[in-house]
């Protein structure tokens, strides 16, 4: 197994490894895994992880960005204390907020995935999920994950890395526990709580 810390120089040429990683995260605006960073830099896992640790130290208050671990990778995000300020700048560039119906359906998918449209309609007591599903697919918050082996073989849906990114989650297991909420619409309340806490969202988020 490769050593986590190494004694060899962390970067050759101009700049340094921490600066190189920061540049990659800024340019991509996406979650970058260790494997992807290895491909881009040609460096080993131990060196990359050491660089990430150093970048984490650099991205501390009062710096305007934070390095977050999300969905098995890493991504730069706006520091929470500056989120409201940045939100004023990016409001016109961001996709619109989720409608109540979209949030309801996304919450059900997040907590009960994989789930089908008929199951979503049954939970909600309405039959309007299909149009909302299309919108969530366009936003890349959900994805199809195969068909359920029942009559009609309806498509099943689950959340994406984009969902984790939007709500600042490292893993789907980081969703709030439903026991912390009331008796009805538990999933929606929990998801709304995350969305409210993020305010201005993350760097390059949509």
Residue pairs with C-beta under 8 A, 6 or more apart in sequence:
2 44
2 45
2 46
3 46
4 46
4 49
4 50
5 46
5 50
6 44
6 46
6 47
6 50
8 47
10 16
10 17
10 18
10 43
10 47
10 50
10 51
11 17
11 19
11 20
17 41
17 43
17 47
17 50
17 51
17 54
18 51
18 54
18 55
18 58
20 41
20 51
21 37
21 41
21 48
21 51
21 52
21 55
22 55
22 58
22 76
24 32
24 37
24 40
24 41
25 32
25 67
25 74
25 75
25 76
26 76
26 203
29 75
29 76
29 203
29 204
30 75
30 165
30 204
31 70
31 71
31 72
31 73
31 74
31 75
31 161
31 164
31 165
32 40
32 73
32 74
32 75
33 72
33 73
33 74
34 45
34 48
34 49
34 73
36 73
37 43
37 48
38 44
38 45
38 48
41 48
43 51
52 67
52 74
55 67
56 67
59 65
59 66
59 67
59 76
61 79
61 81
63 79
64 78
64 79
64 82
65 76
65 77
65 78
65 79
65 203
66 76
66 77
66 78
66 79
66 80
67 74
67 75
67 76
67 77
68 74
68 75
68 76
68 77
68 168
68 170
68 202
69 170
70 161
70 164
70 165
70 168
70 169
70 170
71 161
71 164
71 165
71 169
71 170
71 171
72 171
75 165
75 202
75 203
76 202
76 203
77 168
77 202
77 203
77 205
78 86
78 200
78 201
78 202
78 203
80 199
82 200
83 198
83 199
83 200
83 201
84 199
84 200
85 200
86 200
87 199
87 200
87 201
90 200
90 201
94 201
94 205
94 206
95 139
95 206
97 195
98 106
98 195
99 132
100 188
101 128
101 132
102 132
102 135
102 136
103 188
103 191
103 192
103 195
104 124
104 185
104 187
104 188
105 120
105 124
105 129
105 132
105 133
105 136
106 136
106 141
106 142
106 159
106 163
106 191
107 187
107 188
107 190
107 191
107 192
108 115
108 120
108 123
108 124
108 187
108 188
109 115
109 120
109 136
109 142
109 157
109 158
109 159
110 159
110 163
110 172
110 175
110 187
110 191
111 175
111 178
111 186
111 187
111 190
112 119
112 123
112 187
113 145
113 156
113 157
113 158
113 159
113 172
114 145
114 146
114 148
114 156
114 157
114 158
115 156
115 157
115 158
116 148
116 154
116 155
116 156
116 157
117 129
117 130
117 133
117 154
117 155
117 157
118 152
118 154
120 129
120 133
121 127
121 128
121 129
133 142
133 157
136 142
137 143
137 144
139 162
139 206
140 160
140 162
141 159
141 160
141 162
141 163
141 166
142 157
142 158
142 159
142 160
142 163
143 157
143 158
143 159
143 160
144 155
144 156
144 157
145 156
145 157
145 158
146 155
146 156
147 153
147 154
147 155
147 156
148 154
148 155
148 156
159 172
163 169
164 170
164 171
164 172
165 202
165 205
166 198
166 201
166 202
166 205
166 206
167 191
167 194
167 195
167 198
168 194
168 197
168 198
168 202
169 175
169 194
175 190
175 191
175 194
176 190
176 193
176 194
177 190
178 186
178 187
178 190
180 190
181 189
181 190
182 189
